[in-house]
Amino acid sequence: QTDLLEHRGAILNTSDASLTYNDIKVELSKNDYKILKMLLENKGKAVGREAIMARLWETDSYIDENTLTVNMTRLRKKLEAAGLAGFIVTKKGIGYMVT
């Protein structure tokens, strides 16, 4: 059995960490996948930056918040190129959510 998370026609397959939209496979890095999975599991709710950072970098050492911003920018560009512009929105002072 495969586990699929779907939103706006985009399908995240959790068994092989792939994203498909309009029959086009979007290349995801490990962090891209973790971010998308977390946001799709919390559809309709904003996910805090700290929570995302804790999932991405399971470490006690300090990770600069800009590192997450860079990851989000890269992921958004990939989604936009696939036709999924505005898929992830920023909730100022809170974090991110899928729309």
Helices and strands as residue ranges (DSSP letters): E 4-7, E 10-13, E 18-21, E 24-26, H 30-41, E 47-48, H 49-56, H 65-81, E 88-91, E 95-98
